[in-house]
Amino acid sequence: MKLKALNALITGGSHGLGKAIAQHYLREGANVVLCARNEQDLAAARDDLIKLAPGQKVLAQPCDVSNESQANDLVAFALRQLGSLQILVNNAGVYGPMGPTETVPFKEWTRAIEINLHGVLLPCRAVIPHFKQAGRGKIIILSGGGATNPLPNISAYAASKAAVVRLMETLAEEWKPHRVDVNAIAPGALATRFVDEVLAAGPEKVGEAFFAKNKQWKEKGATPLELGARLAVYLASADSDGITGKLISAQWDPWPQLHEHRAELAQSDIYCLRRIVPEDRGKKW
């Protein structure tokens, strides 16, 4: 078991990838604390997960991670119940408003930024004093397609996810001396409630091409949740110690062997977001 007796806090743990990560963590021996805003969904997820590992702790606490006091209370709850934390998984997130950017309600746009960006920063801020005192820790952040590609008509999501990745790289540098590894996962296209939201919005709001992609994912399947969950196990385990500040694709990158390239990764910008200059494309301007 790669995570035996370790304790993990997983935000957005009641559905989709968050719940799948919790399942894999339990199978690998961890105890987990889940949070989500919907109390009923959260309780149902906790009850399902308890059946997987009767000898391990599965706890749940309703929380809006974009609220500073609630995020602080969540981490305090986890530490009080488990005694310590070794892993934080920031999975909570929303697509936000869909449609041409100049037409969507600004309040909804900024709310998506609060959930997706502030909702990563605040749990990190709350847990880092404990990780520093322990001299180690693992922080895993869920990125998305918006971090590396434009997403027309879903601009709040795209902007917030790109910001989250730069935040991840920055925190990784700040906390490297304390042996706290901070990485982001690009899980691939997932057939979760996000797909249902796009289909409900319709092609007139999200565009014909993006709507067609989501319809195909819904009908024919998308990237298995298991890939992102397995990568989350790897990044939480001792196997990945020292790998930090990276955005890793669950679907396309050879992550099971990344520790074999630990030194090279530490000295390069591989798996980072960077500016492309003409020379990178064989041109001299």
SVG drawing of the C-alpha trace seen along z (x, -y; Angstrom):
<svg xmlns="http://www.w3.org/2000/svg" viewBox="-30 -43 50 46">
<polyline fill="none" stroke="black" stroke-width="0.4" points="0.0,0.0 1.5,-3.3 -0.3,-5.5 -0.6,-3.3 -1.5,-5.3 -1.3,-8.6 -4.0,-11.3 -5.5,-13.2 -7.9,-16.1 -9.7,-16.1 -11.8,-19.1 -14.7,-18.6 -14.8,-15.0 -18.5,-14.1 -18.5,-13.5 -16.5,-12.7 -12.7,-12.7 -12.6,-13.8 -14.6,-10.8 -12.5,-8.6 -9.3,-9.9 -10.8,-9.2 -11.5,-5.6 -8.0,-5.0 -6.5,-6.6 -8.5,-4.3 -7.4,-1.3 -3.8,-2.4 -4.3,-2.6 -5.0,-6.3 -7.5,-7.9 -9.5,-10.7 -11.5,-13.8 -13.8,-15.0 -15.4,-18.4 -18.0,-19.8 -20.7,-22.5 -23.7,-20.2 -24.2,-18.5 -26.4,-15.7 -24.1,-14.7 -21.2,-14.8 -22.9,-12.5 -23.8,-10.1 -20.3,-9.9 -18.9,-9.4 -21.3,-6.5 -20.3,-4.9 -16.6,-5.2 -16.8,-3.9 -17.8,-0.5 -14.5,-0.3 -12.3,-0.4 -14.0,0.3 -10.8,0.1 -9.9,-3.4 -11.3,-6.8 -13.6,-8.5 -14.8,-11.9 -16.7,-14.6 -17.2,-18.4 -19.3,-20.7 -17.2,-23.6 -17.1,-26.4 -13.3,-26.5 -13.5,-30.0 -14.5,-31.2 -11.4,-31.9 -13.0,-31.0 -14.6,-27.9 -11.3,-26.7 -9.5,-27.3 -12.2,-25.5 -12.0,-22.6 -8.2,-22.1 -8.6,-22.5 -11.4,-19.8 -9.1,-17.4 -6.2,-17.9 -8.4,-17.6 -10.0,-14.3 -6.9,-12.7 -4.1,-14.2 -2.0,-15.1 -2.2,-15.6 0.3,-14.6 -1.7,-15.2 -4.0,-18.0 -5.9,-17.5 -7.5,-20.6 -10.2,-19.2 -13.1,-21.6 -14.0,-23.7 -16.7,-24.9 -17.0,-25.8 -18.7,-29.1 -20.9,-31.0 -20.9,-29.9 -21.3,-32.2 -19.6,-35.1 -17.5,-36.8 -19.1,-40.2 -22.5,-38.8 -22.1,-36.6 -23.0,-38.2 -19.8,-39.6 -20.9,-38.5 -21.0,-34.9 -17.7,-35.3 -15.9,-36.5 -17.6,-33.8 -16.0,-31.2 -12.6,-32.8 -13.3,-32.8 -14.1,-29.1 -11.4,-27.9 -8.5,-30.1 -9.2,-31.4 -10.6,-27.9 -7.1,-26.5 -5.1,-29.2 -7.1,-29.2 -6.7,-25.4 -3.1,-25.6 -2.5,-28.6 -4.4,-26.8 -2.4,-23.6 1.1,-24.9 2.0,-25.8 1.3,-22.1 3.3,-20.8 6.3,-23.1 6.3,-21.9 6.3,-18.3 9.0,-19.0 7.1,-17.5 3.8,-17.4 2.1,-16.8 -0.2,-19.2 -2.0,-18.2 -4.1,-20.6 -6.5,-19.7 -6.0,-21.7 -8.0,-21.4 -8.0,-22.1 -8.4,-25.8 -4.9,-26.0 -3.1,-25.1 -5.5,-26.1 -8.0,-28.9 -11.6,-28.0 -13.8,-30.4 -17.1,-31.1 -15.9,-29.6 -13.4,-32.3 -13.7,-32.4 -12.8,-28.7 -9.9,-29.1 -8.5,-32.2 -8.8,-30.7 -7.2,-27.4 -4.2,-29.1 -3.8,-31.2 -4.0,-28.0 -1.1,-26.5 1.1,-29.6 0.1,-29.6 1.1,-26.0 4.6,-26.7 5.1,-29.6 4.1,-27.8 6.3,-24.9 9.3,-27.3 8.3,-28.9 7.9,-25.6 10.6,-23.5 13.0,-24.2 10.4,-22.6 10.1,-19.4 6.5,-20.2 5.8,-19.0 3.2,-21.0 2.0,-19.7 -1.0,-19.9 -2.8,-17.2 -4.4,-17.6 -6.8,-14.7 -8.1,-14.8 -11.6,-15.1 -13.9,-13.6 -17.5,-12.6 -18.6,-14.3 -21.2,-16.9 -19.2,-19.4 -20.1,-17.6 -23.8,-17.7 -23.5,-21.5 -22.1,-22.1 -24.8,-20.0 -27.4,-21.9 -26.0,-25.3 -26.2,-24.3 -24.1,-25.1 -25.2,-28.7 -23.5,-29.5 -20.4,-27.2 -19.9,-27.0 -20.7,-24.2 -17.2,-22.5 -17.0,-22.4 -20.6,-21.2 -19.9,-18.4 -16.9,-17.3 -18.9,-17.1 -21.7,-15.2 -19.2,-12.7 -17.7,-12.3 -21.2,-11.8 -22.2,-9.2 -18.9,-7.3 -17.0,-7.9 -14.1,-10.1 -10.8,-9.8 -11.3,-7.3 -11.4,-8.8 -9.0,-6.1 -6.1,-7.7 -6.3,-10.9 -6.9,-9.1 -3.9,-6.8 -1.7,-9.9 -3.0,-11.5 -1.8,-8.4 1.6,-8.6 2.0,-12.3 0.9,-11.7 3.3,-8.8 7.0,-8.7 7.7,-7.5 7.3,-11.2 9.3,-12.8 11.2,-15.8 9.1,-16.2 7.5,-19.6 6.2,-22.5 4.9,-20.4 1.7,-20.2 1.4,-16.5 -1.1,-15.0 -2.7,-11.8 -3.4,-10.7 -0.3,-11.5 2.7,-11.8 4.9,-8.8 4.2,-9.7 4.7,-6.2 8.4,-6.6 8.9,-10.3 11.0,-9.5 13.6,-8.0 14.1,-11.6 13.9,-13.4 17.2,-15.3 16.5,-16.4 13.0,-17.5 14.3,-19.6 16.7,-21.5 14.3,-22.1 11.0,-23.7 9.6,-20.4 5.9,-20.1 5.7,-23.8 3.7,-26.7 6.2,-28.9 6.2,-31.5 7.0,-30.3 9.5,-32.3 10.2,-32.1 13.4,-30.0 11.3,-27.3 9.5,-26.8 12.6,-27.0 12.1,-30.6 14.4,-33.7 12.6,-37.0"/>
</svg>
